[in-house]
Structure formats: C-alpha cells, structure tokens
Amino acid sequence: MKEEYDFSNGERGKFYHKNATFNLPIYLEPEVESFVAKLAKEQKKI
C-alpha cells in the first residue's frame, strides 16, 4: 500500500442512489425460508 493517497480529483456521491435497496445474503434452511416467505406474503411484505 502507498503511504498516502490523493483523492483531490475524486467525485463525492458518484455511486449514491437514494432509493437503493440492499439484499443481504442470509442463508436459511429450506423449511424456514418457505415459512418466512409465506409469512411475508401474508403480511404483504413481498
């Protein structure tokens, strides 16, 4: 690594998207995943 980096030509917010959604990888057992999906569908969260 360099001791110092020059960000003077950097562009702030270049990759910022106000309405972006993030899907975090969560791994569940298949039966738990189907239960959660069913519950979310009933509550209209999907």
CHARMM internal coordinates of N, CA and C (Angstrom, degrees):
IC EDIT
DIST 1 N 1 CA 1.4425
DIST 1 CA 1 C 1.5190
ANGL 1 N 1 CA 1 C 110.07
DIST 1 C 2 N 1.3095
ANGL 1 CA 1 C 2 N 113.98
DIHE 1 N 1 CA 1 C 2 N 149.23
DIST 2 N 2 CA 1.4518
ANGL 1 C 2 N 2 CA 118.52
DIHE 1 CA 1 C 2 N 2 CA 175.76
DIST 2 CA 2 C 1.5277
ANGL 2 N 2 CA 2 C 108.91
DIHE 1 C 2 N 2 CA 2 C -73.88
DIST 2 C 3 N 1.2910
ANGL 2 CA 2 C 3 N 116.16
DIHE 2 N 2 CA 2 C 3 N 155.44
DIST 3 N 3 CA 1.4563
ANGL 2 C 3 N 3 CA 120.31
DIHE 2 CA 2 C 3 N 3 CA 177.99
DIST 3 CA 3 C 1.5327
ANGL 3 N 3 CA 3 C 110.34
DIHE 2 C 3 N 3 CA 3 C -72.92
DIST 3 C 4 N 1.3310
ANGL 3 CA 3 C 4 N 116.64
DIHE 3 N 3 CA 3 C 4 N -29.78
DIST 4 N 4 CA 1.4556
ANGL 3 C 4 N 4 CA 121.29
DIHE 3 CA 3 C 4 N 4 CA -178.11
DIST 4 CA 4 C 1.5267
ANGL 4 N 4 CA 4 C 109.56
DIHE 3 C 4 N 4 CA 4 C -145.78
DIST 4 C 5 N 1.3246
ANGL 4 CA 4 C 5 N 117.38
DIHE 4 N 4 CA 4 C 5 N 143.32
DIST 5 N 5 CA 1.4581
ANGL 4 C 5 N 5 CA 122.26
DIHE 4 CA 4 C 5 N 5 CA 178.82
DIST 5 CA 5 C 1.5209
ANGL 5 N 5 CA 5 C 109.34
DIHE 4 C 5 N 5 CA 5 C -118.62
DIST 5 C 6 N 1.3391
ANGL 5 CA 5 C 6 N 116.58
DIHE 5 N 5 CA 5 C 6 N 147.40
DIST 6 N 6 CA 1.4601
ANGL 5 C 6 N 6 CA 121.90
DIHE 5 CA 5 C 6 N 6 CA -178.74
DIST 6 CA 6 C 1.5351
ANGL 6 N 6 CA 6 C 109.42
DIHE 5 C 6 N 6 CA 6 C -104.57
DIST 6 C 7 N 1.3371
ANGL 6 CA 6 C 7 N 116.64
DIHE 6 N 6 CA 6 C 7 N 111.23
DIST 7 N 7 CA 1.4570
ANGL 6 C 7 N 7 CA 122.09
DIHE 6 CA 6 C 7 N 7 CA 178.78
DIST 7 CA 7 C 1.5257
ANGL 7 N 7 CA 7 C 111.43
DIHE 6 C 7 N 7 CA 7 C -107.39
DIST 7 C 8 N 1.3255
ANGL 7 CA 7 C 8 N 117.54
DIHE 7 N 7 CA 7 C 8 N 18.95
DIST 8 N 8 CA 1.4653
ANGL 7 C 8 N 8 CA 120.40
DIHE 7 CA 7 C 8 N 8 CA -176.08
DIST 8 CA 8 C 1.5292
ANGL 8 N 8 CA 8 C 112.44
DIHE 7 C 8 N 8 CA 8 C -65.12
DIST 8 C 9 N 1.3301
ANGL 8 CA 8 C 9 N 118.40
DIHE 8 N 8 CA 8 C 9 N -23.81
DIST 9 N 9 CA 1.4621
ANGL 8 C 9 N 9 CA 120.82
DIHE 8 CA 8 C 9 N 9 CA 178.32
DIST 9 CA 9 C 1.5278
ANGL 9 N 9 CA 9 C 112.00
DIHE 8 C 9 N 9 CA 9 C -101.20
DIST 9 C 10 N 1.3153
ANGL 9 CA 9 C 10 N 116.75
DIHE 9 N 9 CA 9 C 10 N 11.42
DIST 10 N 10 CA 1.4643
ANGL 9 C 10 N 10 CA 121.01
DIHE 9 CA 9 C 10 N 10 CA -179.34
DIST 10 CA 10 C 1.5178
ANGL 10 N 10 CA 10 C 111.54
DIHE 9 C 10 N 10 CA 10 C -71.09
DIST 10 C 11 N 1.3373
ANGL 10 CA 10 C 11 N 115.72
DIHE 10 N 10 CA 10 C 11 N 156.32
DIST 11 N 11 CA 1.4580
ANGL 10 C 11 N 11 CA 121.57
DIHE 10 CA 10 C 11 N 11 CA -179.80
DIST 11 CA 11 C 1.5260
ANGL 11 N 11 CA 11 C 108.31
DIHE 10 C 11 N 11 CA 11 C -115.05
DIST 11 C 12 N 1.3188
ANGL 11 CA 11 C 12 N 117.12
DIHE 11 N 11 CA 11 C 12 N 115.25
DIST 12 N 12 CA 1.4598
ANGL 11 C 12 N 12 CA 122.14
DIHE 11 CA 11 C 12 N 12 CA -178.13
DIST 12 CA 12 C 1.5295
ANGL 12 N 12 CA 12 C 110.21
DIHE 11 C 12 N 12 CA 12 C -71.62
DIST 12 C 13 N 1.3314
ANGL 12 CA 12 C 13 N 116.89
DIHE 12 N 12 CA 12 C 13 N 134.23
DIST 13 N 13 CA 1.4554
ANGL 12 C 13 N 13 CA 122.15
DIHE 12 CA 12 C 13 N 13 CA 175.55
DIST 13 CA 13 C 1.5190
ANGL 13 N 13 CA 13 C 115.17
DIHE 12 C 13 N 13 CA 13 C 76.06
DIST 13 C 14 N 1.2895
ANGL 13 CA 13 C 14 N 118.69
DIHE 13 N 13 CA 13 C 14 N 16.93
DIST 14 N 14 CA 1.4667
ANGL 13 C 14 N 14 CA 122.40
DIHE 13 CA 13 C 14 N 14 CA -176.01
DIST 14 CA 14 C 1.5338
ANGL 14 N 14 CA 14 C 111.50
DIHE 13 C 14 N 14 CA 14 C -58.40
DIST 14 C 15 N 1.3054
ANGL 14 CA 14 C 15 N 117.90
DIHE 14 N 14 CA 14 C 15 N -38.39
DIST 15 N 15 CA 1.4597
ANGL 14 C 15 N 15 CA 121.16
DIHE 14 CA 14 C 15 N 15 CA -176.94
DIST 15 CA 15 C 1.5272
ANGL 15 N 15 CA 15 C 112.73
DIHE 14 C 15 N 15 CA 15 C -108.00
DIST 15 C 16 N 1.3189
ANGL 15 CA 15 C 16 N 118.20
DIHE 15 N 15 CA 15 C 16 N 15.56
DIST 16 N 16 CA 1.4608
ANGL 15 C 16 N 16 CA 122.38
DIHE 15 CA 15 C 16 N 16 CA -179.68
DIST 16 CA 16 C 1.5215
ANGL 16 N 16 CA 16 C 109.83
DIHE 15 C 16 N 16 CA 16 C -80.67
DIST 16 C 17 N 1.3294
ANGL 16 CA 16 C 17 N 116.33
DIHE 16 N 16 CA 16 C 17 N 131.26
DIST 17 N 17 CA 1.4593
ANGL 16 C 17 N 17 CA 122.38
DIHE 16 CA 16 C 17 N 17 CA 175.88
DIST 17 CA 17 C 1.5230
ANGL 17 N 17 CA 17 C 107.11
DIHE 16 C 17 N 17 CA 17 C -130.72
DIST 17 C 18 N 1.3126
ANGL 17 CA 17 C 18 N 116.09
DIHE 17 N 17 CA 17 C 18 N 118.15
DIST 18 N 18 CA 1.4620
ANGL 17 C 18 N 18 CA 121.80
DIHE 17 CA 17 C 18 N 18 CA -173.64
DIST 18 CA 18 C 1.5319
ANGL 18 N 18 CA 18 C 112.78
DIHE 17 C 18 N 18 CA 18 C -57.10
DIST 18 C 19 N 1.3177
ANGL 18 CA 18 C 19 N 117.45
DIHE 18 N 18 CA 18 C 19 N -42.78
DIST 19 N 19 CA 1.4688
ANGL 18 C 19 N 19 CA 120.84
DIHE 18 CA 18 C 19 N 19 CA -174.82
DIST 19 CA 19 C 1.5257
ANGL 19 N 19 CA 19 C 112.99
DIHE 18 C 19 N 19 CA 19 C -100.28
DIST 19 C 20 N 1.2916
ANGL 19 CA 19 C 20 N 117.35
DIHE 19 N 19 CA 19 C 20 N 25.34
DIST 20 N 20 CA 1.4616
ANGL 19 C 20 N 20 CA 120.55
DIHE 19 CA 19 C 20 N 20 CA -179.22
DIST 20 CA 20 C 1.5240
ANGL 20 N 20 CA 20 C 110.23
DIHE 19 C 20 N 20 CA 20 C -69.44
DIST 20 C 21 N 1.3195
ANGL 20 CA 20 C 21 N 115.72
DIHE 20 N 20 CA 20 C 21 N 142.17
DIST 21 N 21 CA 1.4702
ANGL 20 C 21 N 21 CA 120.67
DIHE 20 CA 20 C 21 N 21 CA 174.65
DIST 21 CA 21 C 1.5182
ANGL 21 N 21 CA 21 C 107.67
DIHE 20 C 21 N 21 CA 21 C -115.59
DIST 21 C 22 N 1.2964
ANGL 21 CA 21 C 22 N 115.43
DIHE 21 N 21 CA 21 C 22 N 145.84
DIST 22 N 22 CA 1.4537
ANGL 21 C 22 N 22 CA 120.86
DIHE 21 CA 21 C 22 N 22 CA -178.67
DIST 22 CA 22 C 1.5169
ANGL 22 N 22 CA 22 C 108.99
DIHE 21 C 22 N 22 CA 22 C -115.36
DIST 22 C 23 N 1.3133
ANGL 22 CA 22 C 23 N 115.42
DIHE 22 N 22 CA 22 C 23 N 131.25
DIST 23 N 23 CA 1.4579
ANGL 22 C 23 N 23 CA 121.20
DIHE 22 CA 22 C 23 N 23 CA 176.37
DIST 23 CA 23 C 1.5160
ANGL 23 N 23 CA 23 C 107.67
DIHE 22 C 23 N 23 CA 23 C -110.12
DIST 23 C 24 N 1.3056
ANGL 23 CA 23 C 24 N 115.14
DIHE 23 N 23 CA 23 C 24 N 104.34
DIST 24 N 24 CA 1.4511
ANGL 23 C 24 N 24 CA 120.08
DIHE 23 CA 23 C 24 N 24 CA -179.93
DIST 24 CA 24 C 1.5238
ANGL 24 N 24 CA 24 C 109.45
DIHE 23 C 24 N 24 CA 24 C -78.86
DIST 24 C 25 N 1.3064
ANGL 24 CA 24 C 25 N 117.89
DIHE 24 N 24 CA 24 C 25 N 137.15
DIST 25 N 25 CA 1.4657
ANGL 24 C 25 N 25 CA 119.66
DIHE 24 CA 24 C 25 N 25 CA -179.55
DIST 25 CA 25 C 1.5247
ANGL 25 N 25 CA 25 C 110.99
DIHE 24 C 25 N 25 CA 25 C -73.38
DIST 25 C 26 N 1.3019
ANGL 25 CA 25 C 26 N 114.83
DIHE 25 N 25 CA 25 C 26 N 111.63
DIST 26 N 26 CA 1.4638
ANGL 25 C 26 N 26 CA 121.05
DIHE 25 CA 25 C 26 N 26 CA 176.83
DIST 26 CA 26 C 1.5222
ANGL 26 N 26 CA 26 C 106.69
DIHE 25 C 26 N 26 CA 26 C -123.21
DIST 26 C 27 N 1.3011
ANGL 26 CA 26 C 27 N 116.50
DIHE 26 N 26 CA 26 C 27 N 122.40
DIST 27 N 27 CA 1.4500
ANGL 26 C 27 N 27 CA 121.04
DIHE 26 CA 26 C 27 N 27 CA -176.92
DIST 27 CA 27 C 1.5280
ANGL 27 N 27 CA 27 C 109.61
DIHE 26 C 27 N 27 CA 27 C -103.27
DIST 27 C 28 N 1.3381
ANGL 27 CA 27 C 28 N 115.40
DIHE 27 N 27 CA 27 C 28 N 121.60
DIST 28 N 28 CA 1.4537
ANGL 27 C 28 N 28 CA 121.65
DIHE 27 CA 27 C 28 N 28 CA -179.19
DIST 28 CA 28 C 1.5242
ANGL 28 N 28 CA 28 C 109.21
DIHE 27 C 28 N 28 CA 28 C -120.14
DIST 28 C 29 N 1.3102
ANGL 28 CA 28 C 29 N 115.20
DIHE 28 N 28 CA 28 C 29 N 159.32
DIST 29 N 29 CA 1.4577
ANGL 28 C 29 N 29 CA 120.03
DIHE 28 CA 28 C 29 N 29 CA 172.12
DIST 29 CA 29 C 1.5316
ANGL 29 N 29 CA 29 C 107.35
DIHE 28 C 29 N 29 CA 29 C -62.78
DIST 29 C 30 N 1.3260
ANGL 29 CA 29 C 30 N 118.43
DIHE 29 N 29 CA 29 C 30 N 146.43
DIST 30 N 30 CA 1.4669
ANGL 29 C 30 N 30 CA 120.83
DIHE 29 CA 29 C 30 N 30 CA -176.34
DIST 30 CA 30 C 1.5277
ANGL 30 N 30 CA 30 C 114.42
DIHE 29 C 30 N 30 CA 30 C -53.28
DIST 30 C 31 N 1.3255
ANGL 30 CA 30 C 31 N 117.33
DIHE 30 N 30 CA 30 C 31 N -40.70
DIST 31 N 31 CA 1.4710
ANGL 30 C 31 N 31 CA 119.45
DIHE 30 CA 30 C 31 N 31 CA -179.07
DIST 31 CA 31 C 1.5302
ANGL 31 N 31 CA 31 C 111.33
DIHE 30 C 31 N 31 CA 31 C -69.34
DIST 31 C 32 N 1.3171
ANGL 31 CA 31 C 32 N 117.41
DIHE 31 N 31 CA 31 C 32 N -35.68
DIST 32 N 32 CA 1.4602
ANGL 31 C 32 N 32 CA 121.03
DIHE 31 CA 31 C 32 N 32 CA 177.41
DIST 32 CA 32 C 1.5229
ANGL 32 N 32 CA 32 C 109.61
DIHE 31 C 32 N 32 CA 32 C -69.48
DIST 32 C 33 N 1.3239
ANGL 32 CA 32 C 33 N 116.65
DIHE 32 N 32 CA 32 C 33 N -41.85
DIST 33 N 33 CA 1.4652
ANGL 32 C 33 N 33 CA 120.72
DIHE 32 CA 32 C 33 N 33 CA 179.47
DIST 33 CA 33 C 1.5222
ANGL 33 N 33 CA 33 C 111.24
DIHE 32 C 33 N 33 CA 33 C -61.71
DIST 33 C 34 N 1.3358
ANGL 33 CA 33 C 34 N 117.94
DIHE 33 N 33 CA 33 C 34 N -43.45
DIST 34 N 34 CA 1.4613
ANGL 33 C 34 N 34 CA 120.16
DIHE 33 CA 33 C 34 N 34 CA 179.55
DIST 34 CA 34 C 1.5256
ANGL 34 N 34 CA 34 C 110.85
DIHE 33 C 34 N 34 CA 34 C -67.00
DIST 34 C 35 N 1.3309
ANGL 34 CA 34 C 35 N 117.82
DIHE 34 N 34 CA 34 C 35 N -36.72
DIST 35 N 35 CA 1.4689
ANGL 34 C 35 N 35 CA 120.91
DIHE 34 CA 34 C 35 N 35 CA 176.81
DIST 35 CA 35 C 1.5263
ANGL 35 N 35 CA 35 C 110.82
DIHE 34 C 35 N 35 CA 35 C -62.69
DIST 35 C 36 N 1.3203
ANGL 35 CA 35 C 36 N 116.97
DIHE 35 N 35 CA 35 C 36 N -46.74
DIST 36 N 36 CA 1.4663
ANGL 35 C 36 N 36 CA 121.25
DIHE 35 CA 35 C 36 N 36 CA -179.41
DIST 36 CA 36 C 1.5314
ANGL 36 N 36 CA 36 C 110.26
DIHE 35 C 36 N 36 CA 36 C -64.94
DIST 36 C 37 N 1.3349
ANGL 36 CA 36 C 37 N 117.68
DIHE 36 N 36 CA 36 C 37 N -41.26
DIST 37 N 37 CA 1.4617
ANGL 36 C 37 N 37 CA 121.23
DIHE 36 CA 36 C 37 N 37 CA 178.63
DIST 37 CA 37 C 1.5214
ANGL 37 N 37 CA 37 C 110.88
DIHE 36 C 37 N 37 CA 37 C -62.82
DIST 37 C 38 N 1.3320
ANGL 37 CA 37 C 38 N 116.57
DIHE 37 N 37 CA 37 C 38 N -42.35
DIST 38 N 38 CA 1.4724
ANGL 37 C 38 N 38 CA 121.05
DIHE 37 CA 37 C 38 N 38 CA 178.54
DIST 38 CA 38 C 1.5201
ANGL 38 N 38 CA 38 C 110.49
DIHE 37 C 38 N 38 CA 38 C -63.10
DIST 38 C 39 N 1.3209
ANGL 38 CA 38 C 39 N 116.33
DIHE 38 N 38 CA 38 C 39 N -44.97
DIST 39 N 39 CA 1.4602
ANGL 38 C 39 N 39 CA 121.22
DIHE 38 CA 38 C 39 N 39 CA 179.21
DIST 39 CA 39 C 1.5351
ANGL 39 N 39 CA 39 C 111.47
DIHE 38 C 39 N 39 CA 39 C -61.94
DIST 39 C 40 N 1.3239
ANGL 39 CA 39 C 40 N 116.55
DIHE 39 N 39 CA 39 C 40 N -43.30
DIST 40 N 40 CA 1.4619
ANGL 39 C 40 N 40 CA 121.09
DIHE 39 CA 39 C 40 N 40 CA 179.05
DIST 40 CA 40 C 1.5226
ANGL 40 N 40 CA 40 C 111.05
DIHE 39 C 40 N 40 CA 40 C -64.67
DIST 40 C 41 N 1.3295
ANGL 40 CA 40 C 41 N 116.63
DIHE 40 N 40 CA 40 C 41 N -38.88
DIST 41 N 41 CA 1.4627
ANGL 40 C 41 N 41 CA 120.59
DIHE 40 CA 40 C 41 N 41 CA 179.76
DIST 41 CA 41 C 1.5282
ANGL 41 N 41 CA 41 C 110.20
DIHE 40 C 41 N 41 CA 41 C -65.54
DIST 41 C 42 N 1.3344
ANGL 41 CA 41 C 42 N 116.91
DIHE 41 N 41 CA 41 C 42 N -41.60
DIST 42 N 42 CA 1.4658
ANGL 41 C 42 N 42 CA 121.09
DIHE 41 CA 41 C 42 N 42 CA 178.60
DIST 42 CA 42 C 1.5195
ANGL 42 N 42 CA 42 C 111.11
DIHE 41 C 42 N 42 CA 42 C -62.51
DIST 42 C 43 N 1.3105
ANGL 42 CA 42 C 43 N 116.98
DIHE 42 N 42 CA 42 C 43 N -35.21
DIST 43 N 43 CA 1.4651
ANGL 42 C 43 N 43 CA 121.37
DIHE 42 CA 42 C 43 N 43 CA -179.69
DIST 43 CA 43 C 1.5330
ANGL 43 N 43 CA 43 C 111.93
DIHE 42 C 43 N 43 CA 43 C -90.84
DIST 43 C 44 N 1.3383
ANGL 43 CA 43 C 44 N 115.48
DIHE 43 N 43 CA 43 C 44 N 5.32
DIST 44 N 44 CA 1.4611
ANGL 43 C 44 N 44 CA 122.89
DIHE 43 CA 43 C 44 N 44 CA 178.62
DIST 44 CA 44 C 1.5274
ANGL 44 N 44 CA 44 C 112.30
DIHE 43 C 44 N 44 CA 44 C 57.64
DIST 44 C 45 N 1.3320
ANGL 44 CA 44 C 45 N 115.75
DIHE 44 N 44 CA 44 C 45 N 44.00
DIST 45 N 45 CA 1.4600
ANGL 44 C 45 N 45 CA 121.81
DIHE 44 CA 44 C 45 N 45 CA 178.19
DIST 45 CA 45 C 1.5184
ANGL 45 N 45 CA 45 C 111.13
DIHE 44 C 45 N 45 CA 45 C -99.27
DIST 45 C 46 N 1.3246
ANGL 45 CA 45 C 46 N 117.18
DIHE 45 N 45 CA 45 C 46 N -6.30
DIST 46 N 46 CA 1.4650
ANGL 45 C 46 N 46 CA 120.89
DIHE 45 CA 45 C 46 N 46 CA 179.36
DIST 46 CA 46 C 1.5172
ANGL 46 N 46 CA 46 C 108.35
DIHE 45 C 46 N 46 CA 46 C -108.19
END
COOR INIT
IC SEED 1 N 1 CA 1 C
IC BUILD
